Amino acid sequence: MWQKIKSQFQKEICPYCFEYFYLKDTPFRCSSPPSICTPVADKIYQSAWADSRPLGKVLEPTGKFKDRFKQSRRCGSCGHQSHKRLCPHCHSDLPHTTGQFKNYIFAVVGAKQAGKSHYIAVLINQIKKQIGPNMDMLLEPMNDDTIKRYREDFYNPVYDEKKIIDTTQSATIDRGVQQPLVYSVTFSKKGLFGGDRLKNAFILVFFDTAGEDLNNEDVMSTVNKYIYRSDGILLLMDPLQILRVRDQVPNGTALPEKNTETIDILNRTTRLIQKGRELKITDNLSIPLAIAFSKFDAVLPLIDSQFQLHASANHEKGFDIDDFEAVNSEMMSLLDQWDGQEIIHLAKKKYTKYGFFGLSALGCNPEDTKKIPNVIPHRVEDPFLWLLAQNAMIKKVQHK
């Protein structure tokens, strides 16, 4: 009972609009079928998401002391007892685990065409089918919107239609892209008498932002507040955007059009975090920063064949720290050779936790054909698992 009372006064964060709230202040939504309780307009939801669909009636808190600790609320119109809790700010349905487990927000950022959408499409599929089973980790979508959006916007284009994903629209044009993918993650282990026993659980939020929304600091501060309230940032960096690399790759390599410099995005992201968290310019940032070269397959001819990057890590019992240290050193060495010293310097000076990675989500370069013959991912899980390890959600292991 005491834990329930305590949870009502804990500050929570909405995994959709990223505003803070207290559980005691949350309304509920009537979950009766439309034939029993007529849906109505929800102006707060409409304003937040530009969605004017009629929805179940909003059941506001009564203000009574006892009412603050209820896990459900009765609809005054139909009498149904609803357990559908809402964010007070945007009226999105909150995960049913709100107040029980922490929400971890991971932001995936990068310039236009850096491969953010392809990365998320492949990472989630890999977690479900390979990484999860190997680590006793179960990833489950928290709502129908996440199921529908992942299937239609990410999985189907890559795995069913075998084509590249269309460029993500700016959030200033399509408010729908501001809706993140929300999953529950549970870890289990074998009990003494057989069967699985829950070991840990948390809510994981993936946010894929349009590259052009990172080109302007004012836009970032308006639509990308999730960045400074995140628990980990993955900055994807397309090596084919680096002038030194473009000059060295073999003739015939399909090159993307030039886009925003990665250092500019990292500078804007850093300033946004400082302002959002009200930090001094001299303060270090505690958000773990993973900087990953995407499209690793396209630059293989430029990379020493003895590099650990070509191998695979052993993450079965936790995050492989020995592998990470080798790859981190190799990536910084490559970045230094490719005139990326400014990125390394900024990461070292501003972030207390940072790491450099190399990965390929697709395993091919479909720049010309726009078609994906086969999806052959390489090391897509490394930065994700590193962020989990930095947040103490999985342990770090050494294999030496």
N, C-alpha and C positions, 0 to 999 in steps of 0.2 A: 504494500500500500504506500509506504514511504517513497519508494522508487517512482511510483506513478505521480505522486504529488510533486516530487523533485523535478520530474521531466517536464511538467507544465511550465516551469519557470526557467528552463534552459533555453538559451538562444539557439534557434535552428535557422537553417538557410534553405530557401526554396530552390529545388534543383531545376526550376524552369525560368524564373525571373531573377534568381540570385539575390533576392532581398531577404533580410533577416526578419524573424518573427518569433513570438512565443506561442507554444502549443495552446495555452489557455485562451488565446485570442482568435483561434481559428474557427471559421464557420464550417458547416457541413453542407452537402448538397443532397437533396432528395433523390434516391436511386430507384424510385418506383417506375414501372413502365409508363410510357406516355398515355396509354389507354386508361391508366388509373389516376395519374397525377399529371395534369397538362403542363408541358414545358413552357418556360417563360424566357424573355430576353434577360441576359446577364450583362449589364453595361460594363462592369469591371473586366470581365473576361473579354468582351468585345474590344474594349480599349487596349487591353494588353496584347491581344493576338490578332486583331482585325478580323475576328470571326463572329458573325452575327447569328449563328445558329441558336434557336431556342434550346435551353438546357433545363435540367431539373431545378426546382426552386432552391434558392440559397437559404439555409437555416442558420441565422446569425446567433452568436452567443447571447444568452439572456442577461448576463451580468451577475447572476446569482452565484454565490461562492461555490456551492456544491456542483453547479453546472460546469465549472471550470475543469473538473477532473473526469468528466464522462468521456467514454470512448465512442459514443454515438449520440445522435440527436433525433428526436421525433419530429416528423413533418406535421405542421398544424393543419394542413389541407387534407392529407390522405391517411395520416396516422402511422405511416411506415417509419420504422426505426432505422435511420441511415448511419452507416459507418464510413461514408465517403467524405473524408476531411479535405478542406480546401486551404490553399495559401491565402492569407488575408489580403495580399497585394495584387495578385493576378488571377485568383480563383481557379488555378489549375488544381487537378486532383493530386494530393500529396501521396507519396508511397505509404502503404499501410504500416510500414516499419518506422515511420517518422517518430522521433522521440526515443526509439529503442537503439537504433544504429546510426552512426555518423554518415553524412553525405560527403563523398570525396569527388571533387570536380577536377577533371583533367581537360585542359584546353589544348587543342591541336591548332597551331598557327603556322603561317608561312605565306610566302608570296603566291600570287595567282599561278596556277598550274604547277605548284610544287608537289602535288600528289596527295593532298590531305584527305580527300574523299576516298581515293583508292586505298590509302593506308587504313582508314577506319573500316572500310568494307572488308578488307582481308584480315585485319587484326581481330575483329569480333568473330569472324568465322574460324580463325585459328584458335582463339580462346575456347570456343564451344567444342571444337572437334579434336584438338590436339593438346594445347597448353593446359586447358582445364582438367581433362582426364589425367594427365601426367602429374598434376600438382594437387589433385583432389579439390579442385576449384570449380564451382558451378556458377555459370553466368546465365541469368534469366531476365528477360525484359519485364519492366515493371508495369507496363500498360499497353493497350492496343495501339496507341499512337506510335510508340517505339517499335512495335512489331511491324506495323504498316510502313513507317518511314524507312526503317533499315531495309526491309524487303524490297520496296519500290525504288528507293533512291540510291541504295548501295549494293545490295546483294544481286538483284536481278540483272542490272546492266553488266556487272563484272562476271558473274558465274553462269548465268543463263543465256544472256544475249551476246556475251563475249565481246563487249565493246567498252570504250572508255566512258567514264561518267561525265556528263555535261558539267561545265563550269558552274560552281555554286553561285547562286544569285546573291547580290548584296542584301543585307537585312533591311536596308532602307527601301528596297523595292519589294521584297518578298518576306513578310513577317514570319512566314512559316519556318524559315531556316533558323530563326531564333529559338525554335523548340529543340532542345537537345535530345539525345538518346539516353534513356535512364534505365539502368540495370541494377539488379541485386547481385551481389557476389557472396557466396558462402563457401567456407572452407570446412572440410570434415576430416575426421580420422577414425580409424577402427576402434571400437570400444573393446573392453576386456572380454565381453561375452559375445563378440561378433556384432555385425551391423555397423552402420556409420553413426558417428556422434558429431553434432555441430561444434566446431571449434571457434569460428569467428564469422562475422558477417558485416557487410557495409553496403551502402548504396553508391554506385559508380555512375558518374555523369560525363558523357562525351559530348563535346561541343565542337562542331566543324564550322569555322567561320570563313566567309568569302575573302579571298586574298585582297580584293580591292577595299574591303572594310578596314584593312590595316594600313592603307595608304594615307590616311588622314587622321590626325590625333583627335580632332573634335568628333569625328564619327566613331572612333574607337571608344571614347569616353561615354558616348551615348548608348551604343548598341553592344559594347563588349565589356561590360562591367564584370562578366564572369571571369575575365583574365585576372583581375586583382583580388578576386575572392576564390581563386582556384587553389588546389592543393598540389598541383603539378602542371608544368607547362612543357609541351613537346613542340619544339620549333623545327619544322621540316625545311630542309635546305636543298634545293635542286642543284647538284654539282654542275649541270649543264648550263646554269646561269652564270658560272664563274668564267671570266674572260680567259684566264690561263688554261682552264680545262677545255673550253671551246676551241682553243688554238691547238690543243694536243690530241684530242680524240681522233680516231681514224677517219679518213675521208669516207663520206657516205653515211656517217652517223646523223640521224635525224635530230635537228636541234630545235628546241622551242623558241618562240619569240622572246626577246628580252623583257624582263619584268622588274619589279621593285627589288632593290638590293636588300639582301638578308640583314645586313648591318642596320639599315634604316628601320626595318620592322622590329629588330631587337631593341634598338634605341627607343622607339615609340612605346613598345611593350614595357620596357623598364620604367620610363617616365609615367606611364599609366598606373603601374603598380605603386610607385612612390606617391603619386597624388591620391590614388584611391585608398591607400593605407595610411595616408597622412604621415609619410616618412620624410626625414631630412635627406637632402641630397647626399650626405655623407653616410647614411645608414645603409647597411647591407640588406639584401633581400633574402628572406628565408624560404621563399617558394622554390622547390627543386626545379632546375631547368635542364631539360634534355635537348640537346641539339643534334639532330640526326640528318645525315646525308641520305636523301631518298634516291631512287633510281640508281642504286649502287651498280646494277648490272651494266648500265651504259658506260661506266668508266673503268670496268675491269682491266682493260689493256694498260691503264696507267698505274695500276696498283701492284706492288711487289707480291709475287706468288707465295712468299713465305709468311705473309701477314696473317695474323689470327683472324682477321676479318673474313677470310675465305672459309673458315671452319664454322662449326656451330657450337653454341654454348650448351652446358649441361645444367638446366634449370629445374630438374626434377624434384630436388629436395629444398629448393629455394633459389634465390638469385645468385648466379655464378660470379662471385666477386673477382676471382682470378682472371677469368675471361674478360670481364669488364675493364679491368685495369690495363690489360694488353690492348684491347680495342680502343679504349679512350686515348691511350698514348699514340697509337697508330693514326687515329683520326686527327688529332692535334698536329701531328707531324705532316700529314697530307694538307691540312688547312694552311699550315705555315708555308708549305711549298707553293700553294695556290694563292698566295697573297691574302690570306684570311686572318692575319695577325690581329686585326682590330676586333674581330669577333671573339677570339680567344681572350684577348686582354679585357674586354668588357665583361665576359662571363666570370673571369677570375676576380675582377675588382668589385663587381656588384652583387654576385650571387654566392651564398655560402655553400650551396650544393649545386654542382653542375656536372654534366657528363656529355661526352661526344660519342656518337654512334654512326654506323653505316648499315643501311638496309635496302631491300628491294621488295616492294609489295607485290608487284606483278611478275617480276623475273624476265621482263622483256621491255622493249622500247617501242610502243605503238604510236609514236608521234606522227608518222606518215600515214599509216593505214587506218588508224583509229580502231583497229581490231586487236583483240587479245587472244592469241592462239591457245595458250595454256597459262593458268595462274601458278607460278612457281615461287612462292614467297621465300625470302631469306632474311632472317634475324628481325622480323617485324615485331616480335615480342620483347626484344631487349630493352628499349627505352620504357615501354609500359611496365615491365616487371621492375626495372630500376626505380621508377616513380613509386610503385607499391612498396618497395624495400625502403625507400627514403621516408615513407610515411608509416613505417613499421608494421605494414600489413602482411608482409612475408619476410622471412629471415634471409640474411646473407650467408652464403656458404662458400667455403674454400675446398678445392679438390686436390691441392698439392699435398 
